């Protein structure tokens, strides 16, 4: 009863990890109970038959309660435990009661190992697989950030970028020719940034709320190195507004801010030359 009450108290405070600790403490107490009662010794003496039955019942009943408490967290594991005990999960209102396991209940003869011990080398193999996956996901995020920022992540910078006058003579890679119909499918509009925040956990991204006339779109851009959120708010920008939404760093991005890139790879937002109304079409 005390374990059930403790788990409920922890969950009332949304302390999930502490609730799980209470459940596994019950299982640890069962192990200690085995050491204290030595059922293998009791089984050798006919006079201890009743005592052995009580010990085994207490163990099975305690484990059944623990598995029932575990079910919301690890449903498959809990189901395996209860199946091997030949019983079902307790109802919520029964979790504080002891003694509900039916007399004469049967457990399986050959129990299944629930948590197999892993060898160190096997664990490291899995760690490497997870690491490789995380690296690929991170690289893919960088590519998406670059695309949102209007940069080609695969483009190579020219070896010679000597400046002529105040600006470098840029050698931008020529992209494949597109038809007018392809280009006409993109919708360019002027918008005004009404709110901007740094994206938590990202070194490159800003999340802006951009007003296009009567509509506000959320646009995530990789321009944090060049603008602060304070500099972004109030700025008139040009953007593509009919791109299929993308997810960057867990945030939905509903468009792309247009930027220019100089010889050093620095970005500058494309802004209208004159003050025009937000929502105006760029043509």
C-alpha angles and dihedrals in degrees: 000000000000092000092050091049092047092051092049091049092051093048091049085062092042090244095147097167091051091049090054090048090056090053094049090046086061090054090048089052088054089055090050090048089056091053091048097048099034096208091188088064093046090053091063095060121065090204090063094053095108092045090051091051090052093049093049092047092051090051096048092045093049093048091048090053091047092050091049090053090047095052098088090053103036105015097171094049092046091050091052091051094048092045091054089050091051094238142097135243116283121247115253094254091050097055093092094052123092122205103041096120105108119249111252093026116160127223123200117274095224111039120209119239107245101189113025117206110250123218116235094243091051091051091051090051089056091046090055091050091050091046092052090049092050092049091052091048090050092049090049090052090052089052092050091048090051092049092049088050089054095251128130105231091199097050116112120221114236117259091229114049099157113165125243109201114326096335136048121251098248120213102202115189110251112242126212116284116260131200124248089248090058091052094042089061091070118086115214119190141167114246137179121227109231098172135015133180138175114256108244112243095013126106094197111033134094122184114215132187104215124192117216103183106292095354131077120205130189112230125184114204136180095230102106091116091060106035136034120220088250091056091050098053112095094012119134110226140175119237147168104244106180101061117127106265115261131198117233122179088344094307127113114240116198102186148354129263112222116238138175121225124213129209091276093053094253117147131226124186117244106239131179116265091227134032105271129170117271110255092040113143119245108222 
